[in-house]
Amino acid sequence: MRDRLEKYQVFLYLAAVLAGLAVGTHSPGRVGVLEALLWPLLGLLLYATFTQVPLVGLHRRLANARFLAAAVLGNFVVIPPVVWGLVQWLPADPALRLGVLLVLLVPCTDWFLSFTHLGGGDTPTAIAFTPLSLLLQLVLLPLYLWLFLGQAGLAGLIQRELLLAFGGLILLPLAAAFISEHWAGRAPRRRRLIEGLGWLPIPLLALVLFAVAAGQVDQVVGAPGLIGWLLPVFVAFLIIAALLARLMAWAFRLPAAQGRVLAFSFGSRNSFVVLPLALALPAGLEAAVIVVVVQSLVELFGMLLFLWLVPRRLFPMLDGRDH
């Protein structure tokens, strides 16, 4: 039964997104509840994902210099100029360009872990990379905004939101999973209970997708003109991210499982973290919120495609083995 659930997970996610879009369109009064549930659902999703990964000795994954070099160079050296190049195709609207830069410059640190796990990636390596990724974002995102737009004044707001997300969405679920692993120990009954949590990531991710789609469709429908500009940029970014992951994995001679981590890291962005940033922007920059919302919906469908494309075409296993 669990194998069938994993086999057809993409269809479940697609159904959840379509149902969320329908609810958000026809019952907007219920959206507020769904938006309030989003971060708790993300926390539960990451806890369930973390419980399926051996966390003892996780720090040794940080000794993987080749993967770390590929992940850091790709996310923080190669992708920012790519994003800057994509922004040049947009109208010279400060709010529009700021929104795109905010949402595309830094990698995701929450559901990318679950997508990596479900896509057959090296989840322990992905988890070990997350604290370093957050630290680099704290330092570099304000620098990027200053270099590209002269928006150095956003530094304090950015750093606060990133720290809140790191504490609530990464540290708490990770600590809970670590405690659960020690609690289970070698006791067969407790181990079966923890293993049973392996059923949860797929339905929980479906609930997250439903909540995101329902909560954000209203803003997208209200800005059809912006979508015409933004959709090609965000689709182009996903294509570039997939190709870059393949190139970096080849250049650094990474196994397929770690190449998959790169693909999901490069392709998914920190939209759930930067959305509060966009909402807190000064008057006149309101369009940045719509930009973040549109990107997150495009990313939903992009990650569903990645779940099929990455393990089957981009980084397949040869004869059941890594390569």
GUNUNU-625146 format. One record per residue (C-alpha): x, y, z. Coordinates in steps of 0.001 Angstrom, whole numbers. Layout:
<drendos>
<drendo px="X" py="Y" pz="Z"/>
...
</drendos>
This chain:
<drendos>
<drendo px="0" py="0" pz="0"/>
<drendo px="2783" py="2434" pz="880"/>
<drendo px="4570" py="1595" pz="-2392"/>
<drendo px="1405" py="2447" pz="-4317"/>
<drendo px="1088" py="5718" pz="-2412"/>
<drendo px="4656" py="6649" pz="-3391"/>
<drendo px="4121" py="5529" pz="-6986"/>
<drendo px="1096" py="7783" pz="-7457"/>
<drendo px="2174" py="10634" pz="-5179"/>
<drendo px="2459" py="13180" pz="-8002"/>
<drendo px="-1202" py="12643" pz="-8934"/>
<drendo px="-2180" py="13100" pz="-5290"/>
<drendo px="-237" py="16375" pz="-5120"/>
<drendo px="-1757" py="17605" pz="-8363"/>
<drendo px="-5249" py="16812" pz="-7071"/>
<drendo px="-4457" py="18673" pz="-3830"/>
<drendo px="-3292" py="21769" pz="-5746"/>
<drendo px="-6355" py="21763" pz="-8014"/>
<drendo px="-8666" py="21287" pz="-5014"/>
<drendo px="-6914" py="24153" pz="-3216"/>
<drendo px="-7313" py="26441" pz="-6224"/>
<drendo px="-11016" py="25550" pz="-6367"/>
<drendo px="-11562" py="26199" pz="-2641"/>
<drendo px="-9622" py="29474" pz="-2752"/>
<drendo px="-11694" py="30632" pz="-5728"/>
<drendo px="-15167" py="29608" pz="-4551"/>
<drendo px="-14838" py="29794" pz="-736"/>
<drendo px="-12421" py="32647" pz="16"/>
<drendo px="-13832" py="32990" pz="3541"/>
<drendo px="-12083" py="29774" pz="4574"/>
<drendo px="-8669" py="30857" pz="3319"/>
<drendo px="-7647" py="32593" pz="6557"/>
<drendo px="-7817" py="29332" pz="8508"/>
<drendo px="-5724" py="27532" pz="5902"/>
<drendo px="-3074" py="30260" pz="5916"/>
<drendo px="-2851" py="30028" pz="9717"/>
<drendo px="-2309" py="26269" pz="9444"/>
<drendo px="459" py="26508" pz="6852"/>
<drendo px="3495" py="26811" pz="9148"/>
<drendo px="2257" py="24129" pz="11623"/>
<drendo px="1666" py="21802" pz="8655"/>
<drendo px="5161" py="22535" pz="7344"/>
<drendo px="6596" py="21821" pz="10796"/>
<drendo px="4778" py="18472" pz="11002"/>
<drendo px="5839" py="17615" pz="7454"/>
<drendo px="9493" py="18225" pz="8255"/>
<drendo px="9250" py="16332" pz="11556"/>
<drendo px="7790" py="13299" pz="9755"/>
<drendo px="10532" py="13563" pz="7113"/>
<drendo px="13304" py="13898" pz="9699"/>
<drendo px="12105" py="10813" pz="11624"/>
<drendo px="12811" py="8689" pz="8538"/>
<drendo px="16465" py="9773" pz="8429"/>
<drendo px="19186" py="8555" pz="10829"/>
<drendo px="20185" py="11790" pz="12567"/>
<drendo px="22978" py="10438" pz="14774"/>
<drendo px="26266" py="11301" pz="13089"/>
<drendo px="24571" py="13755" pz="10750"/>
<drendo px="27377" py="16293" pz="11277"/>
<drendo px="29741" py="14012" pz="9357"/>
<drendo px="27816" py="14835" pz="6189"/>
<drendo px="29268" py="18352" pz="6367"/>
<drendo px="32672" py="16832" pz="5648"/>
<drendo px="31510" py="16150" pz="2082"/>
<drendo px="33532" py="18961" pz="509"/>
<drendo px="32571" py="18244" pz="-3106"/>
<drendo px="28828" py="18381" pz="-2459"/>
<drendo px="29108" py="21488" pz="-288"/>
<drendo px="31204" py="23253" pz="-2922"/>
<drendo px="28662" py="22423" pz="-5634"/>
<drendo px="25680" py="23466" pz="-3486"/>
<drendo px="27242" py="26725" pz="-2299"/>
<drendo px="28631" py="27746" pz="-5693"/>
<drendo px="25392" py="26896" pz="-7469"/>
<drendo px="23034" py="28568" pz="-5004"/>
<drendo px="25055" py="31602" pz="-3980"/>
<drendo px="27496" py="32336" pz="-6826"/>
<drendo px="25929" py="31116" pz="-10092"/>
<drendo px="22193" py="31573" pz="-9482"/>
<drendo px="22208" py="35245" pz="-8291"/>
<drendo px="23627" py="36595" pz="-11604"/>
<drendo px="21222" py="34312" pz="-13474"/>
<drendo px="18331" py="35849" pz="-11522"/>
<drendo px="19667" py="39333" pz="-12220"/>
<drendo px="19736" py="38492" pz="-15928"/>
<drendo px="16137" py="37230" pz="-15844"/>
<drendo px="15020" py="40398" pz="-14046"/>
<drendo px="16259" py="42495" pz="-16967"/>
<drendo px="13414" py="41109" pz="-19072"/>
<drendo px="10846" py="42641" pz="-16710"/>
<drendo px="9447" py="46183" pz="-16841"/>
<drendo px="11429" py="48750" pz="-14837"/>
<drendo px="9010" py="48533" pz="-11897"/>
<drendo px="10859" py="48575" pz="-8526"/>
<drendo px="8199" py="46489" pz="-6730"/>
<drendo px="8110" py="43896" pz="-9505"/>
<drendo px="11878" py="43525" pz="-9672"/>
<drendo px="12286" py="43535" pz="-5889"/>
<drendo px="9705" py="40748" pz="-5560"/>
<drendo px="11468" py="38571" pz="-8129"/>
<drendo px="14859" py="39126" pz="-6510"/>
<drendo px="13493" py="38400" pz="-3035"/>
<drendo px="11919" py="35104" pz="-4033"/>
<drendo px="14544" py="33735" pz="-6425"/>
<drendo px="17876" py="34739" pz="-4891"/>
<drendo px="18032" py="32231" pz="-2028"/>
<drendo px="17226" py="28495" pz="-1834"/>
<drendo px="14392" py="26868" pz="66"/>
<drendo px="15089" py="25519" pz="3544"/>
<drendo px="11816" py="23796" pz="4366"/>
<drendo px="9840" py="21705" pz="1904"/>
<drendo px="12861" py="21164" pz="-334"/>
<drendo px="13889" py="18569" pz="2277"/>
<drendo px="10637" py="16683" pz="1838"/>
<drendo px="10816" py="16860" pz="-1951"/>
<drendo px="14410" py="15591" pz="-1773"/>
<drendo px="13288" py="12687" pz="422"/>
<drendo px="10343" py="11796" pz="-1806"/>
<drendo px="12471" py="12195" pz="-4951"/>
<drendo px="15054" py="9671" pz="-3766"/>
<drendo px="17759" py="12213" pz="-2939"/>
<drendo px="20409" py="12004" pz="-220"/>
<drendo px="18210" py="13420" pz="2548"/>
<drendo px="20826" py="13358" pz="5358"/>
<drendo px="23167" py="15444" pz="3190"/>
<drendo px="20311" py="17847" pz="2408"/>
<drendo px="19528" py="18246" pz="6110"/>
<drendo px="23184" py="18796" pz="6973"/>
<drendo px="23438" py="21515" pz="4302"/>
<drendo px="20403" py="23448" pz="5596"/>
<drendo px="22074" py="25312" pz="8532"/>
<drendo px="24928" py="26444" pz="6274"/>
<drendo px="22392" py="27555" pz="3667"/>
<drendo px="20495" py="29635" pz="6247"/>
<drendo px="23705" py="31222" pz="7522"/>
<drendo px="24763" py="32218" pz="4014"/>
<drendo px="21298" py="33636" pz="3318"/>
<drendo px="21461" py="35813" pz="6426"/>
<drendo px="24714" py="37316" pz="5196"/>
<drendo px="24251" py="37383" pz="1440"/>
<drendo px="20597" py="38252" pz="740"/>
<drendo px="20948" py="41825" pz="2066"/>
<drendo px="24176" py="42129" pz="58"/>
<drendo px="22470" py="40941" pz="-3126"/>
<drendo px="19604" py="43412" pz="-2687"/>
<drendo px="22084" py="46234" pz="-2105"/>
<drendo px="24131" py="45305" pz="-5190"/>
<drendo px="21149" py="44806" pz="-7497"/>
<drendo px="18652" py="47418" pz="-6232"/>
<drendo px="20316" py="49517" pz="-3541"/>
<drendo px="17890" py="48101" pz="-925"/>
<drendo px="20295" py="47768" pz="2009"/>
<drendo px="17593" py="49017" pz="4394"/>
<drendo px="15836" py="45633" pz="4235"/>
<drendo px="18732" py="43818" pz="5926"/>
<drendo px="17318" py="43792" pz="9467"/>
<drendo px="13862" py="42650" pz="8348"/>
<drendo px="15326" py="39884" pz="6206"/>
<drendo px="17580" py="38570" pz="8960"/>
<drendo px="14732" py="38507" pz="11502"/>
<drendo px="12385" py="36521" pz="9232"/>
<drendo px="15114" py="34051" pz="8255"/>
<drendo px="15946" py="33402" pz="11910"/>
<drendo px="12263" py="32891" pz="12775"/>
<drendo px="11881" py="30417" pz="9919"/>
<drendo px="15046" py="28575" pz="10885"/>
<drendo px="13910" py="28214" pz="14496"/>
<drendo px="10297" py="27297" pz="13806"/>
<drendo px="10595" py="25203" pz="10659"/>
<drendo px="14016" py="23591" pz="11000"/>
<drendo px="15343" py="23521" pz="14575"/>
<drendo px="12114" py="22531" pz="16365"/>
<drendo px="11160" py="19640" pz="14010"/>
<drendo px="14797" py="18491" pz="13877"/>
<drendo px="15091" py="18481" pz="17673"/>
<drendo px="11766" py="16630" pz="18000"/>
<drendo px="12904" py="14002" pz="15485"/>
<drendo px="16254" py="13615" pz="17272"/>
<drendo px="14453" py="13069" pz="20596"/>
<drendo px="12111" py="10567" pz="18917"/>
<drendo px="15071" py="8619" pz="17533"/>
<drendo px="16660" py="8335" pz="20969"/>
<drendo px="13303" py="7508" pz="22576"/>
<drendo px="12723" py="4654" pz="20138"/>
<drendo px="16233" py="3251" pz="20596"/>
<drendo px="16205" py="-462" pz="19828"/>
<drendo px="12783" py="-1172" pz="21342"/>
<drendo px="10853" py="-2985" pz="18576"/>
<drendo px="7451" py="-1484" pz="19425"/>
<drendo px="8797" py="2065" pz="19546"/>
<drendo px="10781" py="1548" pz="16347"/>
<drendo px="7617" py="392" pz="14555"/>
<drendo px="5844" py="3527" pz="15751"/>
<drendo px="8588" py="5772" pz="14341"/>
<drendo px="8685" py="3783" pz="11101"/>
<drendo px="4919" py="4231" pz="10860"/>
<drendo px="5469" py="7989" pz="10618"/>
<drendo px="6939" py="7240" pz="7197"/>
<drendo px="3369" py="7152" pz="5904"/>
<drendo px="2889" py="10829" pz="6772"/>
<drendo px="5177" py="12903" pz="4465"/>
<drendo px="3088" py="12304" pz="1332"/>
<drendo px="-357" py="13176" pz="2795"/>
<drendo px="1127" py="16053" pz="4824"/>
<drendo px="2799" py="17508" pz="1735"/>
<drendo px="-531" py="17190" pz="-78"/>
<drendo px="-2164" py="19202" pz="2725"/>
<drendo px="579" py="21852" pz="2495"/>
<drendo px="68" py="22145" pz="-1267"/>
<drendo px="-3701" py="22405" pz="-755"/>
<drendo px="-3259" py="25194" pz="1829"/>
<drendo px="-793" py="27144" pz="-320"/>
<drendo px="-2944" py="26929" pz="-3443"/>
<drendo px="-6150" py="27874" pz="-1589"/>
<drendo px="-4527" py="30739" pz="299"/>
<drendo px="-2852" py="32386" pz="-2663"/>
<drendo px="-5057" py="31911" pz="-5716"/>
<drendo px="-7144" py="35017" pz="-4958"/>
<drendo px="-4148" py="37353" pz="-5250"/>
<drendo px="-3027" py="35737" pz="-8491"/>
<drendo px="-6478" py="35987" pz="-10101"/>
<drendo px="-6518" py="39675" pz="-9206"/>
<drendo px="-3329" py="40434" pz="-11143"/>
<drendo px="-3563" py="38853" pz="-14617"/>
<drendo px="-1315" py="41509" pz="-16166"/>
<drendo px="1625" py="40650" pz="-13924"/>
<drendo px="1331" py="36926" pz="-14606"/>
<drendo px="2108" py="37461" pz="-18279"/>
<drendo px="5469" py="38959" pz="-17291"/>
<drendo px="6266" py="36646" pz="-14397"/>
<drendo px="5327" py="33214" pz="-15745"/>
<drendo px="8074" py="33046" pz="-18421"/>
<drendo px="10682" py="34219" pz="-15896"/>
<drendo px="9760" py="31606" pz="-13283"/>
<drendo px="9470" py="28768" pz="-15814"/>
<drendo px="12833" py="29754" pz="-17325"/>
<drendo px="14344" py="29721" pz="-13839"/>
<drendo px="13167" py="26143" pz="-13196"/>
<drendo px="14627" py="24967" pz="-16513"/>
<drendo px="17957" py="26684" pz="-15775"/>
<drendo px="17987" py="25234" pz="-12238"/>
<drendo px="17550" py="21677" pz="-13551"/>
<drendo px="20289" py="22099" pz="-16157"/>
<drendo px="22612" py="23751" pz="-13637"/>
<drendo px="22144" py="20862" pz="-11191"/>
<drendo px="23112" py="18399" pz="-13919"/>
<drendo px="26161" py="20471" pz="-14868"/>
<drendo px="27347" py="20971" pz="-11278"/>
<drendo px="26864" py="17299" pz="-10401"/>
<drendo px="28947" py="16329" pz="-13450"/>
<drendo px="31641" py="18934" pz="-12720"/>
<drendo px="32011" py="17828" pz="-9086"/>
<drendo px="31553" py="14098" pz="-9841"/>
<drendo px="28632" py="13717" pz="-7449"/>
<drendo px="26582" py="10501" pz="-7167"/>
<drendo px="23019" py="10584" pz="-8467"/>
<drendo px="21466" py="10855" pz="-4983"/>
<drendo px="23433" py="14043" pz="-4265"/>
<drendo px="22700" py="15394" pz="-7733"/>
<drendo px="19030" py="15087" pz="-6845"/>
<drendo px="19638" py="17210" pz="-3750"/>
<drendo px="21173" py="19890" pz="-5975"/>
<drendo px="18196" py="19787" pz="-8351"/>
<drendo px="15622" py="20288" pz="-5588"/>
<drendo px="17793" py="22888" pz="-3839"/>
<drendo px="18390" py="24927" pz="-7002"/>
<drendo px="14786" py="24640" pz="-8175"/>
<drendo px="12939" py="25451" pz="-4930"/>
<drendo px="13112" py="28925" pz="-3416"/>
<drendo px="12377" py="30323" pz="49"/>
<drendo px="8923" py="31692" pz="-813"/>
<drendo px="7343" py="30836" pz="2565"/>
<drendo px="10074" py="32822" pz="4314"/>
<drendo px="10165" py="35855" pz="2025"/>
<drendo px="6372" py="36231" pz="1851"/>
<drendo px="6293" py="37888" pz="5321"/>
<drendo px="9126" py="40130" pz="4093"/>
<drendo px="7084" py="41164" pz="1087"/>
<drendo px="4023" py="41821" pz="3276"/>
<drendo px="6120" py="44110" pz="5508"/>
<drendo px="7491" py="46253" pz="2668"/>
<drendo px="6739" py="50002" pz="2648"/>
<drendo px="3826" py="51511" pz="722"/>
<drendo px="4292" py="51492" pz="-3027"/>
<drendo px="5895" py="48045" pz="-3104"/>
<drendo px="2701" py="46001" pz="-2667"/>
<drendo px="3147" py="44267" pz="-6030"/>
<drendo px="6096" py="42359" pz="-4543"/>
<drendo px="3588" py="40244" pz="-2585"/>
<drendo px="1852" py="39151" pz="-5791"/>
<drendo px="5234" py="38263" pz="-7300"/>
<drendo px="6065" py="35954" pz="-4373"/>
<drendo px="2620" py="34364" pz="-4530"/>
<drendo px="2841" py="33686" pz="-8276"/>
<drendo px="6315" py="32173" pz="-7881"/>
<drendo px="5173" py="29824" pz="-5118"/>
<drendo px="2307" py="28517" pz="-7276"/>
<drendo px="4588" py="28054" pz="-10289"/>
<drendo px="7040" py="26263" pz="-8012"/>
<drendo px="4288" py="23914" pz="-6815"/>
<drendo px="3781" py="22599" pz="-10325"/>
<drendo px="7512" py="22742" pz="-11019"/>
<drendo px="8324" py="20552" pz="-8020"/>
<drendo px="5644" py="18060" pz="-9039"/>
<drendo px="7370" py="17826" pz="-12422"/>
<drendo px="10759" py="17554" pz="-10681"/>
<drendo px="9504" py="14569" pz="-8659"/>
<drendo px="9068" py="12733" pz="-11958"/>
<drendo px="11923" py="14276" pz="-13957"/>
<drendo px="14780" py="14276" pz="-11428"/>
<drendo px="14911" py="10561" pz="-10465"/>
<drendo px="13866" py="9216" pz="-13871"/>
<drendo px="15616" py="11459" pz="-16384"/>
<drendo px="17993" py="13936" pz="-14755"/>
<drendo px="19664" py="11676" pz="-12156"/>
<drendo px="18602" py="8057" pz="-12717"/>
<drendo px="20218" py="5131" pz="-10951"/>
<drendo px="22084" py="2735" pz="-13225"/>
<drendo px="21079" py="-892" pz="-12610"/>
<drendo px="19647" py="157" pz="-9254"/>
<drendo px="22970" py="1692" pz="-8169"/>
<drendo px="24155" py="5248" pz="-7729"/>
<drendo px="26491" py="6636" pz="-10346"/>
</drendos>
